[in-house]
Amino acid sequence: MKTTIEWTHRHLPDGTIIPGYTFNIAWGCMKVSEECRNCYAEGIASRYGMRLWGPQATTTRRTFGSTHWQKPLSWNREAEREGHRRSVFCSSMADVFEDHPTLEPEREKLWRLIARTPWLNWLLLTKRPEHILSMAPWQDGTWPDNVWIGVSAGNQRRANERLPLLIQIPAVVRFVSYEPALERVDFTPWVQQIDWLICGGESGALARPFDLDWARSARGQCQRAGVKFFFKQVGGRYHNSGGRLLDGRTRDELPPEKPEHVMGNVTTKTRIDTRKR
């Protein structure tokens, strides 16, 4: 479905903004770290009367039928027809790399779907990067150009755990979601090997405090390394409570597309980092 998540939008040279999409292979997850405490996705599922958060021994995951899986094919056709790529956040209501038996066949369907949708950039964000290399089908050191891989790191502990694993993945774009930002984080040991950092405070009734100096620190680290920085929100009780300005302006930087990628000619190849240092 189309989404208001700003970091899935694409900005054309004429100023046109193309909305992105969210796609879920399932609903449900298990909380694994501090960022998960006030999980928005769990709240959404609960409002529908679904108990989907917890260990595999006691909780199932909600899956979807064929109509749901056909939707990205129509998005791909539209993108090709208009000549502009689309970005898809997968999965906003689950973790693609969760080790839950219900997800095994759903992941296999996702890999096939990705291969059939070269005009879509698939943004796979996980808190379980230790499973990526064993669960993803690209085992020969190559990665499709339309698959971007990211990890969540809201504090220093999780950055220390997850970013060393992220930078092993030969994805065309590697990104970090520093949201909810829970403390100042030093990304400098790895920032030269990522392409994009998304930063934001927590939103919701139980939102934890956010200090704009944490965002300024992350922005400075990215600027010095030539990494794109996206400031999503200040956060608060509502997602737009504090607005999106950082020092008087929005920060909507996105990773650049390769020339062949812009035209939808997606190949599978080893990552080559062409950023100027």
C-alpha positions in Angstrom: 0.0 0.0 0.0 1.1 3.6 -0.5 2.7 5.1 2.6 3.4 8.4 4.1 6.8 7.3 5.4 8.9 10.1 4.0 12.1 8.0 3.5 10.3 5.8 1.0 9.5 8.9 -1.2 11.5 9.6 -4.4 12.3 13.1 -5.5 12.4 13.9 -9.2 14.6 16.7 -10.6 11.5 18.8 -11.4 10.5 18.7 -7.7 7.8 16.0 -8.1 7.6 13.7 -5.1 6.7 10.1 -5.8 5.2 8.2 -2.8 6.6 4.9 -1.8 4.9 1.7 -0.6 4.9 -0.7 2.4 4.6 -4.4 1.8 4.4 -7.0 4.5 5.2 -10.7 4.1 3.4 -11.2 7.4 2.3 -9.5 10.6 3.9 -10.2 13.9 7.3 -10.3 15.6 9.2 -10.8 18.8 10.8 -7.9 20.6 14.6 -8.3 20.7 16.0 -5.0 21.8 15.4 -1.6 23.5 14.0 0.0 20.3 11.1 -2.5 20.3 9.7 -1.4 23.7 6.9 0.8 22.3 6.4 -1.1 19.0 3.9 0.8 16.8 3.2 -2.4 14.8 2.2 -4.4 17.9 -0.2 -1.6 18.7 -1.8 -1.7 15.3 -2.2 -5.5 15.4 -3.7 -5.2 18.9 -6.3 -2.8 17.7 -7.4 -5.5 15.3 -7.6 -8.0 18.1 -4.5 -9.9 17.0 -2.0 -11.3 19.4 1.0 -11.7 17.1 4.0 -10.5 19.2 6.0 -13.0 21.2 8.1 -16.2 20.8 7.3 -18.8 18.2 6.3 -21.4 20.8 3.3 -19.3 21.9 2.5 -16.9 19.0 1.7 -17.3 15.4 2.2 -14.8 12.5 -0.5 -13.6 10.2 0.1 -14.3 6.5 -1.7 -13.2 3.4 -3.2 -14.7 0.2 -2.4 -14.4 -3.5 -4.2 -11.0 -3.9 -1.9 -9.4 -1.5 1.2 -10.8 -3.2 0.0 -9.5 -6.6 0.0 -5.8 -5.6 3.8 -5.2 -6.0 3.5 -6.5 -9.6 1.1 -3.7 -10.4 3.4 -1.2 -8.7 6.2 -2.4 -10.9 4.2 -2.1 -14.0 3.2 1.5 -13.1 6.8 2.4 -12.4 8.0 1.0 -15.7 5.2 2.7 -17.6 6.1 6.1 -16.0 9.8 5.6 -16.2 10.3 6.3 -12.4 11.3 3.8 -9.8 9.4 3.2 -6.6 10.6 2.3 -3.2 9.0 -0.4 -1.0 9.6 -0.7 2.7 9.4 -4.4 3.6 8.2 -5.2 6.2 6.7 -2.5 8.4 4.7 -5.0 10.5 7.3 -7.8 10.8 11.0 -8.6 10.4 11.8 -10.4 7.2 14.7 -12.1 8.9 12.9 -13.3 12.0 13.6 -17.0 12.7 9.9 -18.1 12.9 8.8 -21.1 11.0 5.7 -19.3 9.6 8.0 -16.9 7.7 10.1 -19.5 5.9 7.7 -20.0 2.9 6.8 -16.3 2.9 10.5 -15.4 2.5 10.7 -17.7 -0.5 7.8 -15.9 -2.1 9.4 -12.6 -1.4 12.7 -13.6 -3.1 10.7 -14.6 -6.2 8.7 -11.4 -6.1 11.8 -9.3 -5.9 13.2 -11.0 -9.0 9.9 -10.1 -10.9 9.9 -6.4 -9.9 13.1 -4.8 -11.2 11.5 -1.3 -11.1 11.0 -1.5 -7.4 13.7 -0.8 -4.8 13.1 -3.2 -1.9 14.2 -1.7 1.4 14.6 -4.6 3.9 15.1 -3.3 7.4 16.0 -5.7 10.2 17.0 -6.0 13.8 18.4 -9.5 13.1 21.3 -9.0 10.7 22.9 -12.2 12.0 20.4 -14.1 9.9 20.7 -12.2 6.6 23.5 -14.3 5.0 21.9 -17.6 5.9 18.3 -16.7 4.9 18.8 -14.6 1.8 19.2 -16.6 -1.4 22.2 -14.7 -2.8 25.0 -16.8 -1.3 27.7 -16.2 -3.8 28.7 -12.7 -2.7 26.3 -10.9 -5.1 23.2 -8.9 -4.3 20.4 -7.7 -6.6 20.6 -3.9 -7.4 17.0 -3.5 -6.3 17.5 -4.8 -2.8 18.7 -2.3 -0.1 19.5 -3.7 3.3 19.4 -1.8 6.6 19.6 -2.4 10.3 18.0 -0.6 13.3 20.4 0.9 15.8 18.8 3.2 18.4 21.7 3.1 20.9 25.4 2.4 21.0 25.0 -1.2 22.1 22.9 -2.2 19.1 25.1 -0.2 16.7 28.1 -2.2 18.1 26.3 -5.5 17.5 24.6 -4.8 14.2 26.7 -2.5 12.0 29.7 -4.9 11.8 27.2 -7.5 10.4 25.6 -5.0 8.0 28.8 -4.0 6.4 29.5 -7.6 5.4 26.4 -7.5 3.1 27.3 -6.7 -0.5 24.0 -4.7 -1.1 24.0 -1.8 -3.5 22.7 0.3 -0.6 23.4 -0.3 3.0 21.5 1.9 5.5 20.9 2.4 9.2 17.7 3.4 10.9 18.7 5.4 14.0 15.0 5.5 15.1 13.9 5.6 17.7 17.1 7.4 18.7 17.6 6.6 22.4 21.0 8.1 23.0 24.0 9.6 21.2 25.7 7.0 19.0 29.2 7.0 17.6 28.8 5.5 14.1 32.3 6.4 13.0 33.8 2.9 13.0 31.4 1.9 10.2 30.0 5.1 8.6 32.5 4.9 5.7 30.9 1.6 4.7 27.2 2.6 4.8 25.3 4.8 2.2 22.5 6.3 4.2 21.4 7.0 7.8 17.8 7.7 8.8 17.4 9.5 12.2 14.3 10.2 14.2 12.9 10.5 17.7 10.2 8.1 19.0 6.5 8.9 18.5 3.5 7.7 20.5 1.9 8.1 23.9 4.9 6.5 25.6 7.6 8.2 23.5 11.0 8.4 25.2 13.0 11.6 25.3 14.9 12.7 22.2 17.8 15.2 22.1 18.4 17.1 18.9 22.1 17.1 19.7 22.0 13.3 19.0 20.7 14.1 15.5 23.3 16.8 15.0 26.0 14.4 16.0 24.8 11.8 13.5 24.4 14.4 10.8 28.0 15.6 11.3 29.4 12.0 11.2 27.5 11.5 7.9 28.6 14.8 6.4 32.3 14.1 7.1 32.0 10.6 5.5 30.0 11.6 2.5 27.0 9.6 3.7 23.4 10.7 3.0 21.5 11.8 6.1 17.7 11.8 6.4 16.0 13.4 9.4 12.6 11.8 9.8 11.0 13.5 12.8 11.6 15.0 16.3 8.9 12.8 17.6 6.6 13.1 20.6 3.1 11.9 21.5 2.1 12.1 17.8 4.4 11.4 14.9 4.3 15.0 13.8 4.4 16.5 17.3 7.9 18.0 17.0 7.9 18.5 13.3 10.7 17.5 10.8 13.0 20.4 11.0 16.6 20.1 12.2 18.2 23.5 12.7 15.6 25.2 10.7 15.4 22.9 7.7 14.4 19.5 6.6 17.0 16.9 5.8 15.7 14.6 3.1 18.8 13.2 1.6 18.5 9.9 -0.3 21.2 7.6 -1.7 21.9 8.1 -5.4 20.9 5.7 -8.1 23.3 4.1 -10.4 22.6 5.0 -14.1 21.6 1.5 -15.0 19.5 1.2 -11.9 17.4 4.3 -12.7 16.3 2.7 -16.0 15.2 -0.5 -14.3 17.9 -2.6 -15.8 18.6 -4.4 -12.5 21.3 -6.9 -12.4 22.8 -9.1 -9.7 26.4 -8.3 -9.0 29.0 -7.6 -6.4 28.7 -4.3 -4.7 31.2 -1.6 -5.9 31.4 1.5 -3.7 31.9 4.5 -6.0 31.5 7.2 -3.4 34.2 9.9 -3.4 36.2 9.9 -0.2 
